[in-house]
Amino acid sequence: MNFIKYCGLMLVCGTLLSACQAPPKIAPSPILAEKPPAAAPTFMVSKWEMLPDWSTLNLTPSWPALQQSCRALRFKPKWQPLCAAAEKVDSADAAAQRAFYETWFTPYQVFNPDGSEQGLITGYYEPLLKGSRSMSERFRFPLYGAPEDLLEVDLGDVYPQFKGMRLRGRLHGKKIIPYYNRAEIDAGVSMLKGRELFWVENAVELFFLQIQGSGRIELEDGRRVKIGYAEQNGHPYISIGKKLIEMGELKPEEASMQGIKNWAEHNPERLPALLGQNPSYVFFRELPDTLSAPLGALGVPLTNEYSIAVDPRTVPLGVPVFLSTTLPDSAEPLNRLMYAQDTGGAIKGAVRADFFWGFGELAGIQAGRMRQAGRMWVLFPRGTEPTLN
């Protein structure tokens, strides 16, 4: 049955489907009328000794991430006793922490729908941009807050079978049509006038800020303001790195964040058309200066190098995830207990994660270089079957 008709919504045909999607990484970018994967991922019960380096790994650095997850989950029935027990564990006692995990959790290895155990592990970070609260010759590119005319409809409120699916768009008469795409917004849509939070000096840095989903703006007087994801226009995320490869402008190994920035620096006249290839657009909000880190999709601050973004259709937010991969551009093992505390528009699939490196230039270098193969084990509270609920 036609999806639009089945929803019972009086919608414009065709491109409006681009506004139907699952809920929003820090910067989620939805996909057209998103549905669950054709074949479900597999969770296979495992043993602790199957997790590389588990018996010798120092778990103490990941303990703050557990505490953040408990802030969000502690009132859920299966997490309440677990989080209460965690409060009694010495945050500096690695042995006690290992005993805690082995008592309260069961590890399940994650497999892709095709049965493979490896997937793509990328990285993201919190960038710093130079900016101003007013436009000038130097600061010409607007960073917008959420528009007043952007509509969001939770389809699950009307049809339970579409739980978790949302529609974004705008009213045109009595019809809901897709919201403005990136090219239209960059051209200066009048409805966004007055919604500028800041003006920044570099268009490609602004583009990557939207991909990261959060960052900081350094004002002319040296003060820094934290910003985070507020909304998204409802259009699908399209990788401009892939576009540059298809155009023959970059080789696959060159299509990193740094490689794309280098291309942009040498091709300023072609940059607007390239950025317009990705119709997805992210809107921001100012965050309290007291926040220790950006807020992830779980609603708690991320922990540098111990939080990851996952696909929430397969890995539930808040759970510990043992990640076995390698350092960026390296064969050196990176085996670490992480926490699934964020989501992302490009993070789709079972064995798929985005590693949060933290704030600043070094974190950006690591994030930009990270494109590794990896395996994942989800730690579910003991006595419960793998579930997203």
Stockholm file with secondary structure:
# STOCKHOLM 1.0

chainA/1-389         MNFIKYCGLMLVCGTLLSACQAPPKIAPSPILAEKPPAAAPTFMVSKWEMLPDWSTLNLTPSWPALQQSCRALRFKPKWQPLCAAAEKVDSADAAAQRAFYETWFTPYQVFNPDGSEQGLITGYYEPLLKGSRSMSERFRFPLYGAPEDLLEVDLGDVYPQFKGMRLRGRLHGKKIIPYYNRAEIDAGVSMLKGRELFWVENAVELFFLQIQGSGRIELEDGRRVKIGYAEQNGHPYISIGKKLIEMGELKPEEASMQGIKNWAEHNPERLPALLGQNPSYVFFRELPDTLSAPLGALGVPLTNEYSIAVDPRTVPLGVPVFLSTTLPDSAEPLNRLMYAQDTGGAIKGAVRADFFWGFGELAGIQAGRMRQAGRMWVLFPRGTEPTLN
#=GR chainA/1-389 SS CCHHHHHTCCBCSGGGGGGEECCCCCSCCCCTTCCCCSSCCEEEECCGGGSTTTTTCCCGGGHHHHHHHHHHHTTSTTTHHHHHHHTTSCTTCHHHHHHHHHHHEEEEEEECTTSCCCEEEEEEEECEEEEESSCCSSCCEEEEBCCTTCEEEEGGGTCGGGTTCEEEEEEETTEEECCCCHHHHHTTCGGGTTCEEEEESCHHHHHHHHHHCEEEEECTTSCEEEEEEEEECSCCCCCHHHHHHHTTSSCGGGCSHHHHHHHHHHCTTTHHHHHTTCCCCEEEEECCTTCSSCBCTTSSBCCTTTEEECCTTTSCTTCEEEEEEECTTSCSEEEEEEEEEECCTTCCSSSEEEEEEEESHHHHHHHHHCEEEEEEEEEEETTCCSCCC
#=GC SS_cons         CCHHHHHTCCBCSGGGGGGEECCCCCSCCCCTTCCCCSSCCEEEECCGGGSTTTTTCCCGGGHHHHHHHHHHHTTSTTTHHHHHHHTTSCTTCHHHHHHHHHHHEEEEEEECTTSCCCEEEEEEEECEEEEESSCCSSCCEEEEBCCTTCEEEEGGGTCGGGTTCEEEEEEETTEEECCCCHHHHHTTCGGGTTCEEEEESCHHHHHHHHHHCEEEEECTTSCEEEEEEEEECSCCCCCHHHHHHHTTSSCGGGCSHHHHHHHHHHCTTTHHHHHTTCCCCEEEEECCTTCSSCBCTTSSBCCTTTEEECCTTTSCTTCEEEEEEECTTSCSEEEEEEEEEECCTTCCSSSEEEEEEEESHHHHHHHHHCEEEEEEEEEEETTCCSCCC
//
